[in-house]
Every structure is written in structure tokens, then in C-alpha cells.
Amino acid sequence: MRSRHWYTWLGCLAGVVLAAAGCGGSGGTGTSSGAGGASEESSSSRTVTAHKVIEEAGEAADAAKELAAKQRDEFIAGMQDQLAKLDEQTSGLQEQVAALPESAREKLQPAMDELRERRNQFAEKFEGLQSAGAETWEQVQKEASEAWSGLTQAAEKVRERLRQITSAASSALPEEAHAAGGTQT
């Protein structure tokens, strides 16, 4: 949407400059002087001025497109880095879950399934993000950001459930050890 605003702004600017050039904005020597030669000269300078304005507006539009493409590429690269970090963390979570007793793994399974599903949803949106054109960029970026938010929330949910399960298991260990110690005497 921002790129459309740039084009709108540039179009308005070009229109104002063209209107000013058409109204004899070259220091008061326009067609109202009455001299045929002055009128012709002013007319050709307006054409050159209008042409130059159109050319500069085109250059500004190209610069805006280049800036938008650069920002898009930077956003995608940043998302790729974040995704790589999250994938690494997810791998670590999977290893921790795998090391748990079966009953604990069963408790974590729904959260792990949700994380996997959110990762797949994000991958789909990210693929669309990489191939999005200027006209669809903002909508696709919004959808990818929402999918990213869901993915990070799912990862946090797994981390929290894992903390709960491991803290419950570790607090139960001293009682079991004490009970086991009491039976030995």
C-alpha cells in the first residue's frame, strides 16, 4: 500500500508542476505578453519543462520501486534468520521432549502437534511472501506476520508446558528419594 501512496503523491506533484508550467510560471513571460515570438518560446520551454517533470517523476517512481524491493528483500532475509533460530530452538525442544518419560511426552504431544502445524502454515505464507509482487506485498506480508505470531506463540506454549512438566517431575523426585530412603532402614 505504501508504494501506491508514493505513486499517488508523485502523480499529484507532477500535476502541480505541469499546471504551474502551463500557467506561465516562468517568471511572468508567458503567452499573455502579446508578442508572437515570446509566445512560441514560452510554449516550447513549457514542453521541455513538462517533459523534464515527467522524466523526473519517472525517476522518482523507479527509486521508490527500488527502495520497496530493497525493504522487501531485507524483510525476507530477516524472517529467514528468525525462522532458522526458531527451527533450531524447536529441534532442541523435540530432543528434550524425546528424553521425557512416555506419560510426559503424551501430555506434550498436543502442543508439539500444534507447533508442527503452525510451522507448516508459516512455511506456506513465507513461500507466498517470497513470490509476492508489489501489488500484493502488504497483504501477503500481513498474513505472514500473523502466521509468524501464531508460530512463536505455539513454540512458547511448548516451552511453558515443558517447564511445567519438568518442574513437576523434579519436585516429585525428592519425595520419591525420601520414600525410597525410608524403606531401606
Number of C-alpha atoms within 10 A of each C-alpha: 11 12 17 12 10 15 17 12 13 19 16 12 14 19 15 12 17 19 13 14 21 18 13 16 15 14 6 10 14 22 18 11 11 10 10 11 11 15 16 13 13 20 17 12 15 21 14 13 17 20 13 12 18 18 13 14 17 16 12 15 18 12 12 18 16 12 13 16 14 12 12 20 13 12 15 16 13 12 16 13 12 13 19 12 12 16 14 12 14 19 12 12 17 14 11 13 20 12 11 16 10 11 8 17 18 13 13 19 13 12 20 23 13 18 22 16 14 21 23 14 16 22 16 13 20 23 12 17 23 16 11 16 13 15 11 13 20 17 13 20 20 13 17 22 17 13 21 22 14 18 23 16 15 21 24 14 17 24 18 13 17 21 12 12 17 16 12 11 14 11 11 11 12 11 11 11 10 10 11 11 10 9 7 6 5
